Amino acid sequence: MPQLLHLDSYADPNNSVSRAVTAHSSDVWHEQSPDHSVIHRDLHRDPLPHLPTSALHWAPHLMTPDEVVPADARHCRRR
């Protein structure tokens, strides 16, 4: 099944040209076929959480010994 990831991030949803363009593109994509699905993410209305420690920026095998991830922050790591 073909999927389109539709991302919006502009802070002014009412006057955004880029939001109008991405919405139109998303609509055209979805109209192509019932199999063409769209995943929409608005990064302004629903921002991604910040990582609580810089150690989470690295894959575990790239971390130095002094970079420790606290146990309560491990849920933030995506694999």
PyMOL Python script that loads the backbone (N, CA, C, O; Angstrom):
from pymol import cmd

cmd.read_pdbstr("""\
ATOM      1  N   MET A   1       0.836  -1.174   0.000  1.00  0.00           N
ATOM      2  CA  MET A   1       0.000   0.000   0.000  1.00  0.00           C
ATOM      3  C   MET A   1       0.888   1.247   0.000  1.00  0.00           C
ATOM      4  O   MET A   1       1.689   1.411   0.920  1.00  0.00           O
ATOM      5  N   PRO A   2       0.775   2.126  -0.993  1.00  0.00           N
ATOM      6  CA  PRO A   2       1.562   3.359  -1.024  1.00  0.00           C
ATOM      7  C   PRO A   2       1.115   4.327   0.073  1.00  0.00           C
ATOM      8  O   PRO A   2      -0.080   4.509   0.306  1.00  0.00           O
ATOM      9  N   GLN A   3       2.086   4.939   0.737  1.00  0.00           N
ATOM     10  CA  GLN A   3       1.775   5.898   1.797  1.00  0.00           C
ATOM     11  C   GLN A   3       2.504   7.209   1.542  1.00  0.00           C
ATOM     12  O   GLN A   3       3.610   7.238   1.002  1.00  0.00           O
ATOM     13  N   LEU A   4       1.855   8.279   1.943  1.00  0.00           N
ATOM     14  CA  LEU A   4       2.439   9.616   1.873  1.00  0.00           C
ATOM     15  C   LEU A   4       2.517  10.156   3.286  1.00  0.00           C
ATOM     16  O   LEU A   4       1.533  10.114   4.024  1.00  0.00           O
ATOM     17  N   LEU A   5       3.673  10.661   3.666  1.00  0.00           N
ATOM     18  CA  LEU A   5       3.819  11.320   4.960  1.00  0.00           C
ATOM     19  C   LEU A   5       3.650  12.815   4.732  1.00  0.00           C
ATOM     20  O   LEU A   5       4.486  13.453   4.091  1.00  0.00           O
ATOM     21  N   HIS A   6       2.571  13.365   5.258  1.00  0.00           N
ATOM     22  CA  HIS A   6       2.220  14.774   5.094  1.00  0.00           C
ATOM     23  C   HIS A   6       2.627  15.496   6.371  1.00  0.00           C
ATOM     24  O   HIS A   6       2.016  15.298   7.420  1.00  0.00           O
ATOM     25  N   LEU A   7       3.664  16.337   6.285  1.00  0.00           N
ATOM     26  CA  LEU A   7       4.160  17.082   7.436  1.00  0.00           C
ATOM     27  C   LEU A   7       3.821  18.556   7.301  1.00  0.00           C
ATOM     28  O   LEU A   7       4.050  19.159   6.253  1.00  0.00           O
ATOM     29  N   ASP A   8       3.286  19.124   8.343  1.00  0.00           N
ATOM     30  CA  ASP A   8       3.076  20.564   8.436  1.00  0.00           C
ATOM     31  C   ASP A   8       3.831  21.059   9.654  1.00  0.00           C
ATOM     32  O   ASP A   8       3.918  20.374  10.673  1.00  0.00           O
ATOM     33  N   SER A   9       4.388  22.288   9.531  1.00  0.00           N
ATOM     34  CA  SER A   9       5.106  22.826  10.679  1.00  0.00           C
ATOM     35  C   SER A   9       4.972  24.337  10.806  1.00  0.00           C
ATOM     36  O   SER A   9       5.401  24.910  11.807  1.00  0.00           O
ATOM     37  N   TYR A  10       4.391  24.985   9.822  1.00  0.00           N
ATOM     38  CA  TYR A  10       4.302  26.438   9.866  1.00  0.00           C
ATOM     39  C   TYR A  10       3.431  26.877  11.040  1.00  0.00           C
ATOM     40  O   TYR A  10       2.394  26.269  11.304  1.00  0.00           O
ATOM     41  N   ALA A  11       3.844  27.921  11.742  1.00  0.00           N
ATOM     42  CA  ALA A  11       3.201  28.331  12.983  1.00  0.00           C
ATOM     43  C   ALA A  11       1.840  29.007  12.799  1.00  0.00           C
ATOM     44  O   ALA A  11       1.045  29.045  13.738  1.00  0.00           O
ATOM     45  N   ASP A  12       1.558  29.537  11.616  1.00  0.00           N
ATOM     46  CA  ASP A  12       0.286  30.223  11.393  1.00  0.00           C
ATOM     47  C   ASP A  12      -0.585  29.378  10.467  1.00  0.00           C
ATOM     48  O   ASP A  12      -0.496  29.510   9.247  1.00  0.00           O
ATOM     49  N   PRO A  13      -1.421  28.516  11.031  1.00  0.00           N
ATOM     50  CA  PRO A  13      -2.205  27.608  10.187  1.00  0.00           C
ATOM     51  C   PRO A  13      -3.240  28.294   9.315  1.00  0.00           C
ATOM     52  O   PRO A  13      -3.681  27.714   8.322  1.00  0.00           O
ATOM     53  N   ASN A  14      -3.643  29.511   9.654  1.00  0.00           N
ATOM     54  CA  ASN A  14      -4.683  30.202   8.883  1.00  0.00           C
ATOM     55  C   ASN A  14      -4.161  30.943   7.664  1.00  0.00           C
ATOM     56  O   ASN A  14      -4.915  31.155   6.714  1.00  0.00           O
ATOM     57  N   ASN A  15      -2.900  31.343   7.658  1.00  0.00           N
ATOM     58  CA  ASN A  15      -2.353  32.142   6.565  1.00  0.00           C
ATOM     59  C   ASN A  15      -1.152  31.482   5.906  1.00  0.00           C
ATOM     60  O   ASN A  15      -0.327  32.165   5.300  1.00  0.00           O
ATOM     61  N   SER A  16      -1.047  30.194   6.012  1.00  0.00           N
ATOM     62  CA  SER A  16       0.113  29.474   5.499  1.00  0.00           C
ATOM     63  C   SER A  16      -0.100  28.997   4.066  1.00  0.00           C
ATOM     64  O   SER A  16      -1.033  28.245   3.785  1.00  0.00           O
ATOM     65  N   VAL A  17       0.765  29.437   3.173  1.00  0.00           N
ATOM     66  CA  VAL A  17       0.724  28.967   1.790  1.00  0.00           C
ATOM     67  C   VAL A  17       1.239  27.535   1.731  1.00  0.00           C
ATOM     68  O   VAL A  17       0.696  26.713   0.992  1.00  0.00           O
ATOM     69  N   SER A  18       2.276  27.227   2.499  1.00  0.00           N
ATOM     70  CA  SER A  18       2.842  25.872   2.456  1.00  0.00           C
ATOM     71  C   SER A  18       1.833  24.836   2.963  1.00  0.00           C
ATOM     72  O   SER A  18       1.798  23.715   2.455  1.00  0.00           O
ATOM     73  N   ARG A  19       1.016  25.194   3.955  1.00  0.00           N
ATOM     74  CA  ARG A  19      -0.020  24.273   4.434  1.00  0.00           C
ATOM     75  C   ARG A  19      -1.066  24.022   3.353  1.00  0.00           C
ATOM     76  O   ARG A  19      -1.558  22.902   3.211  1.00  0.00           O
ATOM     77  N   ALA A  20      -1.402  25.048   2.601  1.00  0.00           N
ATOM     78  CA  ALA A  20      -2.372  24.883   1.513  1.00  0.00           C
ATOM     79  C   ALA A  20      -1.806  23.984   0.417  1.00  0.00           C
ATOM     80  O   ALA A  20      -2.518  23.143  -0.132  1.00  0.00           O
ATOM     81  N   VAL A  21      -0.537  24.160   0.105  1.00  0.00           N
ATOM     82  CA  VAL A  21       0.104  23.344  -0.930  1.00  0.00           C
ATOM     83  C   VAL A  21       0.188  21.882  -0.490  1.00  0.00           C
ATOM     84  O   VAL A  21      -0.137  20.981  -1.264  1.00  0.00           O
ATOM     85  N   THR A  22       0.621  21.645   0.747  1.00  0.00           N
ATOM     86  CA  THR A  22       0.738  20.257   1.205  1.00  0.00           C
ATOM     87  C   THR A  22      -0.633  19.601   1.346  1.00  0.00           C
ATOM     88  O   THR A  22      -0.768  18.404   1.094  1.00  0.00           O
ATOM     89  N   ALA A  23      -1.647  20.358   1.740  1.00  0.00           N
ATOM     90  CA  ALA A  23      -2.994  19.801   1.841  1.00  0.00           C
ATOM     91  C   ALA A  23      -3.517  19.403   0.463  1.00  0.00           C
ATOM     92  O   ALA A  23      -4.124  18.344   0.304  1.00  0.00           O
ATOM     93  N   HIS A  24      -3.276  20.260  -0.532  1.00  0.00           N
ATOM     94  CA  HIS A  24      -3.707  19.945  -1.892  1.00  0.00           C
ATOM     95  C   HIS A  24      -2.981  18.696  -2.403  1.00  0.00           C
ATOM     96  O   HIS A  24      -3.603  17.796  -2.967  1.00  0.00           O
ATOM     97  N   SER A  25      -1.677  18.652  -2.204  1.00  0.00           N
ATOM     98  CA  SER A  25      -0.891  17.494  -2.647  1.00  0.00           C
ATOM     99  C   SER A  25      -1.369  16.217  -1.965  1.00  0.00           C
ATOM    100  O   SER A  25      -1.470  15.164  -2.595  1.00  0.00           O
ATOM    101  N   SER A  26      -1.657  16.321  -0.698  1.00  0.00           N
ATOM    102  CA  SER A  26      -2.143  15.172   0.057  1.00  0.00           C
ATOM    103  C   SER A  26      -3.499  14.701  -0.475  1.00  0.00           C
ATOM    104  O   SER A  26      -3.736  13.502  -0.618  1.00  0.00           O
ATOM    105  N   ASP A  27      -4.377  15.651  -0.764  1.00  0.00           N
ATOM    106  CA  ASP A  27      -5.695  15.312  -1.309  1.00  0.00           C
ATOM    107  C   ASP A  27      -5.574  14.625  -2.665  1.00  0.00           C
ATOM    108  O   ASP A  27      -6.243  13.623  -2.915  1.00  0.00           O
ATOM    109  N   VAL A  28      -4.730  15.157  -3.537  1.00  0.00           N
ATOM    110  CA  VAL A  28      -4.537  14.571  -4.871  1.00  0.00           C
ATOM    111  C   VAL A  28      -3.973  13.158  -4.740  1.00  0.00           C
ATOM    112  O   VAL A  28      -4.404  12.248  -5.448  1.00  0.00           O
ATOM    113  N   TRP A  29      -3.025  12.976  -3.849  1.00  0.00           N
ATOM    114  CA  TRP A  29      -2.438  11.658  -3.619  1.00  0.00           C
ATOM    115  C   TRP A  29      -3.519  10.658  -3.188  1.00  0.00           C
ATOM    116  O   TRP A  29      -3.620   9.558  -3.731  1.00  0.00           O
ATOM    117  N   HIS A  30      -4.309  11.061  -2.215  1.00  0.00           N
ATOM    118  CA  HIS A  30      -5.339  10.171  -1.665  1.00  0.00           C
ATOM    119  C   HIS A  30      -6.421   9.852  -2.699  1.00  0.00           C
ATOM    120  O   HIS A  30      -6.980   8.755  -2.685  1.00  0.00           O
ATOM    121  N   GLU A  31      -6.719  10.782  -3.583  1.00  0.00           N
ATOM    122  CA  GLU A  31      -7.744  10.570  -4.610  1.00  0.00           C
ATOM    123  C   GLU A  31      -7.286   9.610  -5.706  1.00  0.00           C
ATOM    124  O   GLU A  31      -8.115   9.116  -6.470  1.00  0.00           O
ATOM    125  N   GLN A  32      -5.992   9.337  -5.797  1.00  0.00           N
ATOM    126  CA  GLN A  32      -5.474   8.457  -6.839  1.00  0.00           C
ATOM    127  C   GLN A  32      -6.048   7.049  -6.741  1.00  0.00           C
ATOM    128  O   GLN A  32      -6.340   6.411  -7.752  1.00  0.00           O
ATOM    129  N   SER A  33      -6.203   6.582  -5.518  1.00  0.00           N
ATOM    130  CA  SER A  33      -6.661   5.216  -5.304  1.00  0.00           C
ATOM    131  C   SER A  33      -7.008   5.046  -3.828  1.00  0.00           C
ATOM    132  O   SER A  33      -6.444   5.735  -2.978  1.00  0.00           O
ATOM    133  N   PRO A  34      -7.917   4.148  -3.519  1.00  0.00           N
ATOM    134  CA  PRO A  34      -8.211   3.873  -2.109  1.00  0.00           C
ATOM    135  C   PRO A  34      -6.998   3.304  -1.366  1.00  0.00           C
ATOM    136  O   PRO A  34      -6.928   3.377  -0.140  1.00  0.00           O
ATOM    137  N   ASP A  35      -6.054   2.744  -2.105  1.00  0.00           N
ATOM    138  CA  ASP A  35      -4.839   2.196  -1.494  1.00  0.00           C
ATOM    139  C   ASP A  35      -3.817   3.268  -1.121  1.00  0.00           C
ATOM    140  O   ASP A  35      -2.898   2.999  -0.347  1.00  0.00           O
ATOM    141  N   HIS A  36      -3.965   4.472  -1.657  1.00  0.00           N
ATOM    142  CA  HIS A  36      -3.023   5.553  -1.361  1.00  0.00           C
ATOM    143  C   HIS A  36      -3.410   6.193  -0.028  1.00  0.00           C
ATOM    144  O   HIS A  36      -4.347   6.989   0.041  1.00  0.00           O
ATOM    145  N   SER A  37      -2.689   5.843   1.011  1.00  0.00           N
ATOM    146  CA  SER A  37      -3.010   6.386   2.332  1.00  0.00           C
ATOM    147  C   SER A  37      -2.109   7.570   2.661  1.00  0.00           C
ATOM    148  O   SER A  37      -1.032   7.737   2.088  1.00  0.00           O
ATOM    149  N   VAL A  38      -2.576   8.381   3.593  1.00  0.00           N
ATOM    150  CA  VAL A  38      -1.851   9.579   4.017  1.00  0.00           C
ATOM    151  C   VAL A  38      -1.696   9.542   5.526  1.00  0.00           C
ATOM    152  O   VAL A  38      -2.663   9.330   6.257  1.00  0.00           O
ATOM    153  N   ILE A  39      -0.483   9.748   5.979  1.00  0.00           N
ATOM    154  CA  ILE A  39      -0.199   9.927   7.404  1.00  0.00           C
ATOM    155  C   ILE A  39       0.097  11.406   7.588  1.00  0.00           C
ATOM    156  O   ILE A  39       1.061  11.919   7.021  1.00  0.00           O
ATOM    157  N   HIS A  40      -0.719  12.097   8.375  1.00  0.00           N
ATOM    158  CA  HIS A  40      -0.545  13.532   8.563  1.00  0.00           C
ATOM    159  C   HIS A  40       0.026  13.809   9.944  1.00  0.00           C
ATOM    160  O   HIS A  40      -0.441  13.270  10.948  1.00  0.00           O
ATOM    161  N   ARG A  41       1.037  14.656   9.975  1.00  0.00           N
ATOM    162  CA  ARG A  41       1.644  15.058  11.256  1.00  0.00           C
ATOM    163  C   ARG A  41       1.817  16.569  11.230  1.00  0.00           C
ATOM    164  O   ARG A  41       2.451  17.111  10.325  1.00  0.00           O
ATOM    165  N   ASP A  42       1.253  17.246  12.221  1.00  0.00           N
ATOM    166  CA  ASP A  42       1.403  18.694  12.357  1.00  0.00           C
ATOM    167  C   ASP A  42       2.399  18.953  13.484  1.00  0.00           C
ATOM    168  O   ASP A  42       2.076  18.798  14.661  1.00  0.00           O
ATOM    169  N   LEU A  43       3.585  19.341  13.116  1.00  0.00           N
ATOM    170  CA  LEU A  43       4.662  19.514  14.100  1.00  0.00           C
ATOM    171  C   LEU A  43       4.512  20.787  14.921  1.00  0.00           C
ATOM    172  O   LEU A  43       5.191  20.953  15.935  1.00  0.00           O
ATOM    173  N   HIS A  44       3.633  21.683  14.495  1.00  0.00           N
ATOM    174  CA  HIS A  44       3.374  22.884  15.295  1.00  0.00           C
ATOM    175  C   HIS A  44       2.309  22.602  16.353  1.00  0.00           C
ATOM    176  O   HIS A  44       2.465  22.977  17.515  1.00  0.00           O
ATOM    177  N   ARG A  45       1.236  21.948  15.948  1.00  0.00           N
ATOM    178  CA  ARG A  45       0.151  21.652  16.895  1.00  0.00           C
ATOM    179  C   ARG A  45       0.485  20.499  17.833  1.00  0.00           C
ATOM    180  O   ARG A  45       0.006  20.458  18.966  1.00  0.00           O
ATOM    181  N   ASP A  46       1.294  19.573  17.371  1.00  0.00           N
ATOM    182  CA  ASP A  46       1.664  18.398  18.165  1.00  0.00           C
ATOM    183  C   ASP A  46       3.171  18.173  18.029  1.00  0.00           C
ATOM    184  O   ASP A  46       3.594  17.239  17.348  1.00  0.00           O
ATOM    185  N   PRO A  47       3.987  19.023  18.671  1.00  0.00           N
ATOM    186  CA  PRO A  47       5.440  18.936  18.500  1.00  0.00           C
ATOM    187  C   PRO A  47       6.023  17.644  19.077  1.00  0.00           C
ATOM    188  O   PRO A  47       5.492  17.064  20.025  1.00  0.00           O
ATOM    189  N   LEU A  48       7.108  17.226  18.486  1.00  0.00           N
ATOM    190  CA  LEU A  48       7.824  16.066  19.005  1.00  0.00           C
ATOM    191  C   LEU A  48       8.473  16.432  20.330  1.00  0.00           C
ATOM    192  O   LEU A  48       8.910  17.569  20.505  1.00  0.00           O
ATOM    193  N   PRO A  49       8.545  15.496  21.261  1.00  0.00           N
ATOM    194  CA  PRO A  49       9.179  15.813  22.543  1.00  0.00           C
ATOM    195  C   PRO A  49      10.691  15.956  22.381  1.00  0.00           C
ATOM    196  O   PRO A  49      11.307  15.308  21.534  1.00  0.00           O
ATOM    197  N   HIS A  50      11.260  16.802  23.198  1.00  0.00           N
ATOM    198  CA  HIS A  50      12.708  16.952  23.208  1.00  0.00           C
ATOM    199  C   HIS A  50      13.328  15.782  23.958  1.00  0.00           C
ATOM    200  O   HIS A  50      12.752  15.261  24.913  1.00  0.00           O
ATOM    201  N   LEU A  51      14.501  15.384  23.513  1.00  0.00           N
ATOM    202  CA  LEU A  51      15.203  14.316  24.215  1.00  0.00           C
ATOM    203  C   LEU A  51      15.742  14.863  25.527  1.00  0.00           C
ATOM    204  O   LEU A  51      16.319  15.951  25.544  1.00  0.00           O
ATOM    205  N   PRO A  52      15.569  14.137  26.624  1.00  0.00           N
ATOM    206  CA  PRO A  52      15.975  14.648  27.928  1.00  0.00           C
ATOM    207  C   PRO A  52      17.486  14.661  28.150  1.00  0.00           C
ATOM    208  O   PRO A  52      17.965  15.288  29.094  1.00  0.00           O
ATOM    209  N   THR A  53      18.237  13.978  27.292  1.00  0.00           N
ATOM    210  CA  THR A  53      19.687  13.948  27.440  1.00  0.00           C
ATOM    211  C   THR A  53      20.334  13.810  26.066  1.00  0.00           C
ATOM    212  O   THR A  53      19.788  13.148  25.183  1.00  0.00           O
ATOM    213  N   SER A  54      21.479  14.424  25.886  1.00  0.00           N
ATOM    214  CA  SER A  54      22.172  14.348  24.591  1.00  0.00           C
ATOM    215  C   SER A  54      22.655  12.936  24.298  1.00  0.00           C
ATOM    216  O   SER A  54      22.943  12.615  23.145  1.00  0.00           O
ATOM    217  N   ALA A  55      22.748  12.095  25.302  1.00  0.00           N
ATOM    218  CA  ALA A  55      23.177  10.710  25.080  1.00  0.00           C
ATOM    219  C   ALA A  55      22.201   9.962  24.183  1.00  0.00           C
ATOM    220  O   ALA A  55      22.584   8.988  23.535  1.00  0.00           O
ATOM    221  N   LEU A  56      20.947  10.402  24.134  1.00  0.00           N
ATOM    222  CA  LEU A  56      19.956   9.745  23.298  1.00  0.00           C
ATOM    223  C   LEU A  56      20.094  10.103  21.818  1.00  0.00           C
ATOM    224  O   LEU A  56      19.396   9.529  20.982  1.00  0.00           O
ATOM    225  N   HIS A  57      20.966  11.025  21.486  1.00  0.00           N
ATOM    226  CA  HIS A  57      21.179  11.404  20.093  1.00  0.00           C
ATOM    227  C   HIS A  57      21.974  10.342  19.338  1.00  0.00           C
ATOM    228  O   HIS A  57      21.999  10.354  18.107  1.00  0.00           O
ATOM    229  N   TRP A  58      22.602   9.458  20.030  1.00  0.00           N
ATOM    230  CA  TRP A  58      23.506   8.485  19.411  1.00  0.00           C
ATOM    231  C   TRP A  58      22.960   7.069  19.534  1.00  0.00           C
ATOM    232  O   TRP A  58      22.245   6.738  20.480  1.00  0.00           O
ATOM    233  N   ALA A  59      23.311   6.251  18.564  1.00  0.00           N
ATOM    234  CA  ALA A  59      23.026   4.825  18.680  1.00  0.00           C
ATOM    235  C   ALA A  59      23.857   4.282  19.837  1.00  0.00           C
ATOM    236  O   ALA A  59      24.964   4.766  20.072  1.00  0.00           O
ATOM    237  N   PRO A  60      23.355   3.293  20.558  1.00  0.00           N
ATOM    238  CA  PRO A  60      24.083   2.799  21.733  1.00  0.00           C
ATOM    239  C   PRO A  60      25.546   2.438  21.449  1.00  0.00           C
ATOM    240  O   PRO A  60      26.412   2.688  22.287  1.00  0.00           O
ATOM    241  N   HIS A  61      25.827   1.861  20.292  1.00  0.00           N
ATOM    242  CA  HIS A  61      27.218   1.456  20.014  1.00  0.00           C
ATOM    243  C   HIS A  61      28.119   2.655  19.688  1.00  0.00           C
ATOM    244  O   HIS A  61      29.337   2.493  19.618  1.00  0.00           O
ATOM    245  N   LEU A  62      27.556   3.846  19.487  1.00  0.00           N
ATOM    246  CA  LEU A  62      28.365   5.036  19.209  1.00  0.00           C
ATOM    247  C   LEU A  62      28.579   5.918  20.434  1.00  0.00           C
ATOM    248  O   LEU A  62      29.346   6.880  20.389  1.00  0.00           O
ATOM    249  N   MET A  63      27.897   5.584  21.528  1.00  0.00           N
ATOM    250  CA  MET A  63      28.031   6.398  22.733  1.00  0.00           C
ATOM    251  C   MET A  63      29.365   6.134  23.411  1.00  0.00           C
ATOM    252  O   MET A  63      29.865   5.010  23.424  1.00  0.00           O
ATOM    253  N   THR A  64      29.927   7.191  23.972  1.00  0.00           N
ATOM    254  CA  THR A  64      31.162   7.057  24.732  1.00  0.00           C
ATOM    255  C   THR A  64      30.818   6.579  26.145  1.00  0.00           C
ATOM    256  O   THR A  64      29.673   6.712  26.575  1.00  0.00           O
ATOM    257  N   PRO A  65      31.776   6.036  26.857  1.00  0.00           N
ATOM    258  CA  PRO A  65      31.487   5.527  28.211  1.00  0.00           C
ATOM    259  C   PRO A  65      30.928   6.581  29.164  1.00  0.00           C
ATOM    260  O   PRO A  65      30.208   6.233  30.101  1.00  0.00           O
ATOM    261  N   ASP A  66      31.242   7.868  28.947  1.00  0.00           N
ATOM    262  CA  ASP A  66      30.742   8.905  29.855  1.00  0.00           C
ATOM    263  C   ASP A  66      29.314   9.353  29.517  1.00  0.00           C
ATOM    264  O   ASP A  66      28.724  10.135  30.263  1.00  0.00           O
ATOM    265  N   GLU A  67      28.754   8.868  28.404  1.00  0.00           N
ATOM    266  CA  GLU A  67      27.378   9.202  28.051  1.00  0.00           C
ATOM    267  C   GLU A  67      26.449   8.121  28.609  1.00  0.00           C
ATOM    268  O   GLU A  67      26.418   6.993  28.116  1.00  0.00           O
ATOM    269  N   VAL A  68      25.708   8.483  29.629  1.00  0.00           N
ATOM    270  CA  VAL A  68      24.837   7.540  30.309  1.00  0.00           C
ATOM    271  C   VAL A  68      23.391   7.988  30.125  1.00  0.00           C
ATOM    272  O   VAL A  68      23.056   9.155  30.328  1.00  0.00           O
ATOM    273  N   VAL A  69      22.556   7.056  29.744  1.00  0.00           N
ATOM    274  CA  VAL A  69      21.133   7.348  29.589  1.00  0.00           C
ATOM    275  C   VAL A  69      20.425   6.950  30.878  1.00  0.00           C
ATOM    276  O   VAL A  69      20.444   5.782  31.266  1.00  0.00           O
ATOM    277  N   PRO A  70      19.806   7.912  31.536  1.00  0.00           N
ATOM    278  CA  PRO A  70      19.067   7.573  32.756  1.00  0.00           C
ATOM    279  C   PRO A  70      17.952   6.576  32.461  1.00  0.00           C
ATOM    280  O   PRO A  70      17.352   6.611  31.387  1.00  0.00           O
ATOM    281  N   ALA A  71      17.681   5.703  33.399  1.00  0.00           N
ATOM    282  CA  ALA A  71      16.672   4.650  33.204  1.00  0.00           C
ATOM    283  C   ALA A  71      15.303   5.225  32.848  1.00  0.00           C
ATOM    284  O   ALA A  71      14.583   4.638  32.039  1.00  0.00           O
ATOM    285  N   ASP A  72      14.929   6.367  33.441  1.00  0.00           N
ATOM    286  CA  ASP A  72      13.609   6.943  33.162  1.00  0.00           C
ATOM    287  C   ASP A  72      13.537   7.618  31.793  1.00  0.00           C
ATOM    288  O   ASP A  72      12.450   7.996  31.356  1.00  0.00           O
ATOM    289  N   ALA A  73      14.675   7.776  31.103  1.00  0.00           N
ATOM    290  CA  ALA A  73      14.692   8.403  29.777  1.00  0.00           C
ATOM    291  C   ALA A  73      14.759   7.377  28.659  1.00  0.00           C
ATOM    292  O   ALA A  73      14.638   7.741  27.489  1.00  0.00           O
ATOM    293  N   ARG A  74      14.946   6.125  28.980  1.00  0.00           N
ATOM    294  CA  ARG A  74      15.094   5.099  27.945  1.00  0.00           C
ATOM    295  C   ARG A  74      13.848   4.935  27.072  1.00  0.00           C
ATOM    296  O   ARG A  74      13.957   4.488  25.930  1.00  0.00           O
ATOM    297  N   HIS A  75      12.673   5.286  27.587  1.00  0.00           N
ATOM    298  CA  HIS A  75      11.446   5.170  26.788  1.00  0.00           C
ATOM    299  C   HIS A  75      11.443   6.132  25.620  1.00  0.00           C
ATOM    300  O   HIS A  75      10.657   5.949  24.690  1.00  0.00           O
ATOM    301  N   CYS A  76      12.304   7.168  25.628  1.00  0.00           N
ATOM    302  CA  CYS A  76      12.364   8.142  24.540  1.00  0.00           C
ATOM    303  C   CYS A  76      13.107   7.614  23.325  1.00  0.00           C
ATOM    304  O   CYS A  76      12.923   8.112  22.214  1.00  0.00           O
ATOM    305  N   ARG A  77      13.936   6.618  23.530  1.00  0.00           N
ATOM    306  CA  ARG A  77      14.757   6.089  22.439  1.00  0.00           C
ATOM    307  C   ARG A  77      13.882   5.329  21.452  1.00  0.00           C
ATOM    308  O   ARG A  77      13.080   4.481  21.842  1.00  0.00           O
ATOM    309  N   ARG A  78      14.042   5.639  20.179  1.00  0.00           N
ATOM    310  CA  ARG A  78      13.328   4.946  19.109  1.00  0.00           C
ATOM    311  C   ARG A  78      14.307   4.059  18.382  1.00  0.00           C
ATOM    312  O   ARG A  78      15.445   4.461  18.138  1.00  0.00           O
ATOM    313  N   ARG A  79      13.888   2.861  18.031  1.00  0.00           N
ATOM    314  CA  ARG A  79      14.790   1.952  17.331  1.00  0.00           C
ATOM    315  C   ARG A  79      14.405   1.879  15.885  1.00  0.00           C
ATOM    316  O   ARG A  79      15.042   1.164  15.111  1.00  0.00           O
TER     317      ARG A  79
END
""", "prot")
cmd.dss("prot")
cmd.show_as("cartoon", "prot")
cmd.util.cbc("prot")
cmd.orient("prot")
